[in-house]
Amino acid sequence: RKTNGFVMAAEDSTAWHIGDEPMLVKHYYPDIPVAVGEERIMAIPGLLMEEETTDCLVLDDAFQHRKVKPALSILLTDYSDLYTRDELLPAGNLREPAEEARRADIIIVTKCPHSINLAERQAITSELAPLNHQIVLFSWLEFELAYHLLEPEQKLKWSEVENVLICCGIARRGSLLAYFDDLPVRVSVKAYSDHFYFLEKDLEKINSEFQQIGEQKVIITTEKDAMRFLLFEDWINKSGWSIFALPISIGMSEADRKTLLDRINHILVS
């Protein structure tokens, strides 16, 4: 985001005000209060002053905020880059030593292949070596119907597409790109750094490449990137881009989903 300090999401908030991920949360859950703040210990009282009836707070990306003691801590680790195989920044991606995973209540291995079997689950669980109070669950990404960025009711029909320009600014693109392996389309990629804020000159470069990829073409972006593209809604509308956002949901086995919800509900009612 391009603001500082504690900010409550409002009806007219954009990714500039609160960031792309909080904006996406607000987009899907407009009736739930959403706030951002670098110092969680300061932001939480601010939110409670704004929303006095709040009973539960969900913090994103807060594992390293030691001044806040959570009732439940969920730690995510990428299937392709387990924290047991990673290093501290700047050598790796970890913000804390791997042994600090002991503070988690639930460990979820994310972005698993759909075909992950029991033997591999057991091998990964053994490697993570959960403590007695911890459970290890597994999840994967599920891609849904892409929708037009400016006209969400318009869904993409892959049968009418031959060429795709993927335009995204996300940390890891592997799962997104793999989705297109089974589609009968030609794919080009325009990649940017995570949370990249597009400028008009960037849109012009994207447009130049888009015009060169053939006929029956679309631009595909992630919903997170879409929150930043919407800052240029007028420009996109005038350009006549066929730009679609590709929603992603989280898949889990029924057993893992039930275990997760049971643990969360236990905390909420206790």
Solvent accessible surface area in square Angstrom, and as a share of the most:
residue,aa,sasa,rsa
1,R,74,0.27
2,K,115,0.49
3,T,44,0.25
4,N,130,0.67
5,G,31,0.30
6,F,74,0.31
7,V,36,0.21
8,M,45,0.20
9,A,13,0.10
10,A,51,0.39
11,E,182,0.81
12,D,114,0.59
13,S,11,0.07
14,T,46,0.27
15,A,1,0.01
16,W,86,0.30
17,H,78,0.35
18,I,2,0.01
19,G,7,0.06
20,D,5,0.03
21,E,68,0.30
22,P,33,0.21
23,M,38,0.17
24,L,37,0.18
25,V,71,0.41
26,K,33,0.14
27,H,98,0.44
28,Y,111,0.42
29,Y,124,0.47
30,P,84,0.53
31,D,134,0.70
32,I,93,0.47
33,P,52,0.33
34,V,16,0.09
35,A,28,0.22
36,V,18,0.11
37,G,14,0.13
38,E,92,0.41
39,E,102,0.46
40,R,47,0.17
41,I,73,0.37
42,M,138,0.62
43,A,11,0.09
44,I,31,0.16
45,P,67,0.42
46,G,16,0.16
47,L,22,0.11
48,L,71,0.35
49,M,153,0.68
50,E,107,0.48
51,E,56,0.25
52,E,149,0.67
53,T,122,0.71
54,T,38,0.22
55,D,147,0.76
56,C,70,0.42
57,L,64,0.32
58,V,137,0.79
59,L,61,0.30
60,D,100,0.52
61,D,76,0.40
62,A,22,0.17
63,F,45,0.19
64,Q,60,0.27
65,H,46,0.21
66,R,136,0.50
67,K,156,0.66
68,V,27,0.15
69,K,190,0.81
70,P,73,0.46
71,A,80,0.62
72,L,36,0.18
73,S,13,0.08
74,I,68,0.35
75,L,31,0.15
76,L,112,0.56
77,T,8,0.05
78,D,18,0.09
79,Y,57,0.22
80,S,92,0.59
81,D,38,0.20
82,L,0,0.00
83,Y,20,0.08
84,T,56,0.33
85,R,145,0.53
86,D,23,0.12
87,E,106,0.48
88,L,80,0.40
89,L,102,0.51
90,P,137,0.86
91,A,88,0.68
92,G,14,0.14
93,N,85,0.44
94,L,31,0.15
95,R,143,0.52
96,E,30,0.13
97,P,56,0.35
98,A,34,0.26
99,E,108,0.49
100,E,22,0.10
101,A,12,0.09
102,R,122,0.45
103,R,79,0.29
104,A,0,0.00
105,D,35,0.18
106,I,0,0.00
107,I,1,0.01
108,I,14,0.07
109,V,0,0.00
110,T,24,0.14
111,K,73,0.31
112,C,6,0.03
113,P,50,0.31
114,H,119,0.53
115,S,96,0.62
116,I,20,0.10
117,N,88,0.45
118,L,120,0.60
119,A,70,0.54
120,E,57,0.26
121,R,54,0.20
122,Q,108,0.48
123,A,62,0.48
124,I,9,0.04
125,T,41,0.24
126,S,83,0.54
127,E,67,0.30
128,L,12,0.06
129,A,67,0.52
130,P,44,0.28
131,L,88,0.44
132,N,165,0.84
133,H,87,0.39
134,Q,16,0.07
135,I,39,0.20
136,V,20,0.11
137,L,7,0.03
138,F,3,0.01
139,S,3,0.02
140,W,39,0.14
141,L,30,0.15
142,E,69,0.31
143,F,46,0.19
144,E,86,0.39
145,L,112,0.56
146,A,1,0.01
147,Y,23,0.09
148,H,20,0.09
149,L,9,0.05
150,L,40,0.20
151,E,86,0.38
152,P,68,0.43
153,E,132,0.59
154,Q,81,0.36
155,K,100,0.42
156,L,13,0.07
157,K,126,0.54
158,W,45,0.16
159,S,108,0.69
160,E,103,0.46
161,V,11,0.06
162,E,74,0.33
163,N,6,0.03
164,V,1,0.00
165,L,0,0.00
166,I,0,0.00
167,C,0,0.00
168,C,0,0.00
169,G,0,0.00
170,I,26,0.13
171,A,76,0.59
172,R,94,0.34
173,R,81,0.30
174,G,52,0.50
175,S,41,0.26
176,L,6,0.03
177,L,61,0.30
178,A,54,0.42
179,Y,58,0.22
180,F,9,0.04
181,D,113,0.59
182,D,135,0.70
183,L,38,0.19
184,P,118,0.74
185,V,21,0.12
186,R,155,0.57
187,V,61,0.35
188,S,39,0.25
189,V,61,0.35
190,K,48,0.21
191,A,47,0.36
192,Y,37,0.14
193,S,76,0.49
194,D,54,0.28
195,H,76,0.34
196,F,58,0.24
197,Y,31,0.12
198,F,2,0.01
199,L,88,0.44
200,E,87,0.39
201,K,118,0.50
202,D,14,0.07
203,L,0,0.00
204,E,92,0.41
205,K,121,0.51
206,I,0,0.00
207,N,42,0.21
208,S,56,0.36
209,E,53,0.24
210,F,11,0.05
211,Q,103,0.46
212,Q,142,0.63
213,I,29,0.15
214,G,33,0.31
215,E,132,0.59
216,Q,96,0.42
217,K,44,0.19
218,V,10,0.06
219,I,0,0.00
220,I,0,0.00
221,T,0,0.00
222,T,7,0.04
223,E,13,0.06
224,K,30,0.13
225,D,0,0.00
226,A,0,0.00
227,M,10,0.04
228,R,0,0.00
229,F,0,0.00
230,L,62,0.31
231,L,46,0.23
232,F,38,0.16
233,E,86,0.39
234,D,107,0.56
235,W,51,0.18
236,I,1,0.01
237,N,106,0.54
238,K,177,0.75
239,S,45,0.29
240,G,60,0.58
241,W,8,0.03
242,S,42,0.27
243,I,0,0.00
244,F,7,0.03
245,A,0,0.00
246,L,1,0.00
247,P,11,0.07
248,I,67,0.34
249,S,37,0.24
250,I,98,0.50
251,G,2,0.02
252,M,19,0.09
253,S,37,0.24
254,E,136,0.61
255,A,71,0.55
256,D,8,0.04
257,R,93,0.34
258,K,130,0.55
259,T,54,0.32
260,L,25,0.13
261,L,90,0.45
262,D,68,0.35
263,R,68,0.25
264,I,51,0.26
265,N,76,0.39
266,H,116,0.52
267,I,50,0.26
268,L,95,0.47
269,V,125,0.72
270,S,110,0.71
